[in-house]
Amino acid sequence: MRLTNTDIVELTAFRQALHRQPEVSGQERETAAAIARALPAPDALVTGLGGHGVAAVYDSGRPGPTVMIRSELDALPILELTGLPHASQSPGKGHLCGHDGHSTILLGLARLLARRRPASGRAVLLFQPAEEDGSGAAAVLADPRFADLQPDWALSLHNMPGVPLGRAWLAPGPANCASLGLKVTLTGSTAHAATPETGRAPTAALARLIDGLRALGPGGALAPGFRLATITHIRMGEPAFGIAPGAAELWVTLRGLTDEDLATLLTRAEALVETEAAAAGLAARCEIHDAFAACRNDPDATAILARALDAQGIGHDPGDLPMRASEDFGRFGTGAKSAMLFLGAGSDHPALHDQYYDFPDALIGPGVGLFAHALGELLG
């Protein structure tokens, strides 16, 4: 079963309507409501899942596995500059990663499932909130209602600018790095700038931490043991010439090929902070933000997606996998065979998170087709 031309026209219009009204992580209330209204005849509909998440269940009524297909709801806090007729109408916010398109693909898949239920098991279409800050998957999994939706298989895709249309990246094993943001606060005491020795300034400790943290995560090849520490923000003292600073803040993104690599880097980073703070007589506090688990493609799930791509005539190879960038899909690999593919958005297409990015509507049909093939293989 395939989408009709009318389906494609209607889904394209829906995607562009979502694009006009972007909502950032944790604020996807209207996006979720629009999707819930557009879902055709699910056997069960769960809303408010892990925040504003939506899950639609299409059940055969017969024994079989549960296959979850996931998309994302959230946009980015970035000003869109495309100038398109369907450009963002929310200043400073934009669907500049394609989550509007991914969700539209799932709505197209829902149309096919409403017309013909799976022969066995059930399909769960999950529209996940808060992917961009890494909080959404954890919140969905922590929602007690997710226990009834626990999948045996979890599949997803992400569009990928720079990869030609009609091509995809897919490979078993590591796909995306684990990462987190570490916010370090150093607190001493201020002093007059003429007598800095009477205070406890974080200046020297901050300088040592900048170099020390980078040395703990030097980057390099994406091989086992890969670790990268990227300083993203620094603030110290007040913008005044007469005050020696008494506090500082440092933000660093820590990244590892595996969850274990990231955990090792975090332990070493926190120990370094404590050592430098103690040596300078400062109080130190570390806070974790934007925590993403590593995304690893199960071989069996990868093979399912590979056959779906082949059936759609979409060529594929490992491309640049694994990627340094993180993806909030990795957590769904716990208890399920999971895999994610990266569908080409065009060789010269603006990059993800670029102010001129827009999801290519030409991907809606192929995206629906490959997930429909995967469901057909797993559920009949």
C-alpha angles and dihedrals in degrees: 000000000000137000115266124231087255090055091053093049092048094044092049090053090048092050092051091048089055089048092057093057108042121179123195128229113309093009100077096120099126093039090054092046092051091051093047090053092048097050109107116229104319117187089229132010123197118191132182089035110169089342114322097351121139127205123188119194124205106189128191092201088231131100116273144105127307113239117195122200113193135203132166133245106198133096130201134262090242129117110245117225102179095111089211121153088247095044120140116290091195110085113233094013130092145164089238097148100053101249088136088060095045091053091047089055089056090049089054089050089051089057091057093046091050089055094047124014120215115274090234139006120005141279119226117198109201121196100194124207127218101017095148096064096039095242101102104074092048091049092049092049091048093052106103090223092064090072088075090052098046106146131219089203128029122191134177144160138208126199113240123205112210092042112097121251108264093034133090141187116234134152138150119253128032113011105163133016125246114243145168140182116243116200111199120195120192118193128191128134135286126241140181110282088236092059107031091157090074092065137053107245122189092214100108094038091050092051092050091048093053092057095034096052092047089051091054091056108032096161117214128146118004094247132128108301094029111159130171131184116193121187106220106169139014130184127174132176127324127312092256134110095215100058127075105215123258100185141032139187127207126185119199131175113219119201136183135175090235135024087252092053090051093047090053091050092048093051091051093045093051091048091051091051092051092047095050094043093050092048090054096042092246133139113237134200128184123199127186121221137169095018115188125185119222115268113227124179115227110226094232094048090045090054090053091054092044091056090046091053090048091051090053092048092245113145117221143187137162091270111176095339128175097048128203090224117093130234128197092223095084095084091064089065089077105101094357138077101246138182138168129201130199113227117207115251095185137295094256099031116131111265126259111278090019113137089234096050122122127171112255107242088205087078095063096082097043091045092054091045097054094048090046089054092049091050091048091054094047101036105018 
